[in-house]
Structures are given as structure tokens and as C-alpha cells.
Amino acid sequence: MRHIEHRLNILKRPKLMLEAAHNGTARYDPNRHLPVLLGGSYHKSKTGQLDCLLDTEEIYNRLRKEKPAEYSPARHICYLIAILAEYSSLKNS
């Protein structure tokens, strides 16, 4: 869990993106959203899921900075929502 906390502590994203992600956590349903976001790399452990989500979010962040046509802000925020919700769930368990 410490490495997850470390990764989250160094995560620096625009304020508007984080606000959108925080607002989206109320509608987050892990049973519906995680399989879509994780695809074939679905892990049973919460830390494994968070690691995969963080890895993919880092890719989206690189795309955001480079601004290629492939970047999807909505998809990026979906990953941030999942990260925030899964971390909250992990902390509360």
C-alpha cells in the first residue's frame, strides 16, 4: 500500500481534471467500470488494480502533454475517477 500512496502523492494533474474526477466518484461503480478500464489486466487485489490504473493514467497524462489527436480527456478523467474511488475503498477497508 505504501507504494500506491507514494505514486498518488507524486501525481500532479491540472486542478480542473482533479475536480472533475472527484465529482465523478459518486457515480463510480467498480463492477461496471473496472473491467472496462482494466480490460485483460484485471487483478483481484486492490493494489494490483490501482497499479494498473495508475500505469494507464500515466500514459494518458503523457498523451495530454504531447497533445496528439489520440488523446481523450474524458477517458483520462475516467481513469482518475477510478483511481480516487479505488484508493478510497482500499483505505476504508
Phi and psi restraints in degrees (value plus and minus 20) as a CYANA .aco file:
   2 ARG   PHI     -82.9   -42.9
   2 ARG   PSI     -58.9   -18.9
   3 HIS   PHI     -88.0   -48.0
   3 HIS   PSI     -51.0   -11.0
   4 ILE   PHI     -85.6   -45.6
   4 ILE   PSI     -66.9   -26.9
   5 GLU   PHI     -80.5   -40.5
   5 GLU   PSI     -60.0   -20.0
   6 HIS   PHI     -82.8   -42.8
   6 HIS   PSI     -66.5   -26.5
   7 ARG   PHI     -81.5   -41.5
   7 ARG   PSI     -58.6   -18.6
   8 LEU   PHI     -90.8   -50.8
   8 LEU   PSI     -55.2   -15.2
   9 ASN   PHI     -86.8   -46.8
   9 ASN   PSI     -50.5   -10.5
  10 ILE   PHI    -113.0   -73.0
  10 ILE   PSI     -20.8    19.2
  11 LEU   PHI     -93.5   -53.5
  11 LEU   PSI      93.6   133.6
  12 LYS   PHI    -138.7   -98.7
  12 LYS   PSI      93.3   133.3
  13 ARG   PHI    -150.8  -110.8
  13 ARG   PSI     138.7   178.7
  14 PRO   PHI     -76.8   -36.8
  14 PRO   PSI     123.9   163.9
  15 LYS   PHI     -77.0   -37.0
  15 LYS   PSI     -61.6   -21.6
  16 LEU   PHI     -82.8   -42.8
  16 LEU   PSI     -58.8   -18.8
  17 MET   PHI     -84.1   -44.1
  17 MET   PSI     -63.8   -23.8
  18 LEU   PHI     -87.1   -47.1
  18 LEU   PSI     -56.8   -16.8
  19 GLU   PHI     -83.9   -43.9
  19 GLU   PSI     -63.0   -23.0
  20 ALA   PHI     -81.8   -41.8
  20 ALA   PSI     -61.5   -21.5
  21 ALA   PHI     -85.5   -45.5
  21 ALA   PSI     -63.7   -23.7
  22 HIS   PHI     -80.4   -40.4
  22 HIS   PSI     -62.1   -22.1
  23 ASN   PHI     -84.8   -44.8
  23 ASN   PSI     -51.7   -11.7
  24 GLY   PHI     -98.9   -58.9
  24 GLY   PSI     -35.3     4.7
  25 THR   PHI     -85.1   -45.1
  25 THR   PSI     -45.5    -5.5
  26 ALA   PHI     -85.7   -45.7
  26 ALA   PSI     -49.1    -9.1
  27 ARG   PHI    -119.6   -79.6
  27 ARG   PSI     -13.5    26.5
  28 TYR   PHI     -94.9   -54.9
  28 TYR   PSI     109.2   149.2
  29 ASP   PHI    -144.5  -104.5
  29 ASP   PSI      85.1   125.1
  30 PRO   PHI     -80.1   -40.1
  30 PRO   PSI     -53.1   -13.1
  31 ASN   PHI     -86.6   -46.6
  31 ASN   PSI     -49.3    -9.3
  32 ARG   PHI    -114.2   -74.2
  32 ARG   PSI     -61.0   -21.0
  33 HIS   PHI    -106.9   -66.9
  33 HIS   PSI     -58.2   -18.2
  34 LEU   PHI     -79.5   -39.5
  34 LEU   PSI     -66.9   -26.9
  35 PRO   PHI     -79.0   -39.0
  35 PRO   PSI     -55.4   -15.4
  36 VAL   PHI     -89.1   -49.1
  36 VAL   PSI     -64.8   -24.8
  37 LEU   PHI     -92.8   -52.8
  37 LEU   PSI     -57.7   -17.7
  38 LEU   PHI    -109.8   -69.8
  38 LEU   PSI     -41.3    -1.3
  39 GLY   PHI      36.5    76.5
  39 GLY   PSI    -147.5  -107.5
  40 GLY   PHI     -96.4   -56.4
  40 GLY   PSI     -28.5    11.5
  41 SER   PHI    -121.5   -81.5
  41 SER   PSI      17.8    57.8
  42 TYR   PHI     -91.8   -51.8
  42 TYR   PSI     104.6   144.6
  43 HIS   PHI    -128.6   -88.6
  43 HIS   PSI     128.4   168.4
  44 LYS   PHI     -99.7   -59.7
  44 LYS   PSI     -48.2    -8.2
  45 SER   PHI    -104.7   -64.7
  45 SER   PSI     122.1   162.1
  46 LYS   PHI     -81.9   -41.9
  46 LYS   PSI     -59.3   -19.3
  47 THR   PHI     -87.3   -47.3
  47 THR   PSI     -57.6   -17.6
  48 GLY   PHI     -83.9   -43.9
  48 GLY   PSI     -60.6   -20.6
  49 GLN   PHI     -83.6   -43.6
  49 GLN   PSI     -65.4   -25.4
  50 LEU   PHI     -83.3   -43.3
  50 LEU   PSI     -60.1   -20.1
  51 ASP   PHI     -79.6   -39.6
  51 ASP   PSI     -65.8   -25.8
  52 CYS   PHI     -83.8   -43.8
  52 CYS   PSI     -63.4   -23.4
  53 LEU   PHI     -81.6   -41.6
  53 LEU   PSI     -63.7   -23.7
  54 LEU   PHI     -85.6   -45.6
  54 LEU   PSI     -59.1   -19.1
  55 ASP   PHI     -81.2   -41.2
  55 ASP   PSI     -65.9   -25.9
  56 THR   PHI     -88.6   -48.6
  56 THR   PSI     -58.2   -18.2
  57 GLU   PHI     -82.5   -42.5
  57 GLU   PSI     -57.2   -17.2
  58 GLU   PHI     -81.6   -41.6
  58 GLU   PSI     -57.6   -17.6
  59 ILE   PHI     -84.4   -44.4
  59 ILE   PSI     -65.3   -25.3
  60 TYR   PHI     -82.9   -42.9
  60 TYR   PSI     -55.7   -15.7
  61 ASN   PHI     -86.9   -46.9
  61 ASN   PSI     -59.5   -19.5
  62 ARG   PHI     -82.4   -42.4
  62 ARG   PSI     -62.4   -22.4
  63 LEU   PHI     -82.1   -42.1
  63 LEU   PSI     -59.6   -19.6
  64 ARG   PHI     -79.5   -39.5
  64 ARG   PSI     -63.8   -23.8
  65 LYS   PHI     -90.2   -50.2
  65 LYS   PSI     -55.2   -15.2
  66 GLU   PHI    -102.7   -62.7
  66 GLU   PSI     -38.5     1.5
  67 LYS   PHI      37.4    77.4
  67 LYS   PSI      21.9    61.9
  68 PRO   PHI     -96.4   -56.4
  68 PRO   PSI     146.8   186.8
  69 ALA   PHI     -84.3   -44.3
  69 ALA   PSI     -40.5    -0.5
  70 GLU   PHI     -95.5   -55.5
  70 GLU   PSI     -34.9     5.1
  71 TYR   PHI     -89.2   -49.2
  71 TYR   PSI     113.9   153.9
  72 SER   PHI    -141.8  -101.8
  72 SER   PSI      87.8   127.8
  73 PRO   PHI     -80.0   -40.0
  73 PRO   PSI     -58.5   -18.5
  74 ALA   PHI     -82.8   -42.8
  74 ALA   PSI     -63.1   -23.1
  75 ARG   PHI     -85.6   -45.6
  75 ARG   PSI     -60.8   -20.8
  76 HIS   PHI     -79.5   -39.5
  76 HIS   PSI     -65.8   -25.8
  77 ILE   PHI     -85.7   -45.7
  77 ILE   PSI     -53.6   -13.6
  78 CYS   PHI     -78.4   -38.4
  78 CYS   PSI     -60.8   -20.8
  79 TYR   PHI     -87.9   -47.9
  79 TYR   PSI     -59.5   -19.5
  80 LEU   PHI     -84.6   -44.6
  80 LEU   PSI     -59.6   -19.6
  81 ILE   PHI     -79.3   -39.3
  81 ILE   PSI     -68.8   -28.8
  82 ALA   PHI     -81.6   -41.6
  82 ALA   PSI     -61.1   -21.1
  83 ILE   PHI     -81.8   -41.8
  83 ILE   PSI     -68.8   -28.8
  84 LEU   PHI     -82.5   -42.5
  84 LEU   PSI     -64.7   -24.7
  85 ALA   PHI     -87.9   -47.9
  85 ALA   PSI     -63.3   -23.3
  86 GLU   PHI     -88.3   -48.3
  86 GLU   PSI     -57.8   -17.8
  87 TYR   PHI     -86.4   -46.4
  87 TYR   PSI     -61.5   -21.5
  88 SER   PHI     -81.1   -41.1
  88 SER   PSI     -62.6   -22.6
  89 SER   PHI     -84.2   -44.2
  89 SER   PSI     -60.0   -20.0
  90 LEU   PHI     -85.5   -45.5
  90 LEU   PSI     -63.6   -23.6
  91 LYS   PHI     -83.8   -43.8
  91 LYS   PSI     -56.6   -16.6
  92 ASN   PHI    -105.1   -65.1
  92 ASN   PSI     -23.2    16.8
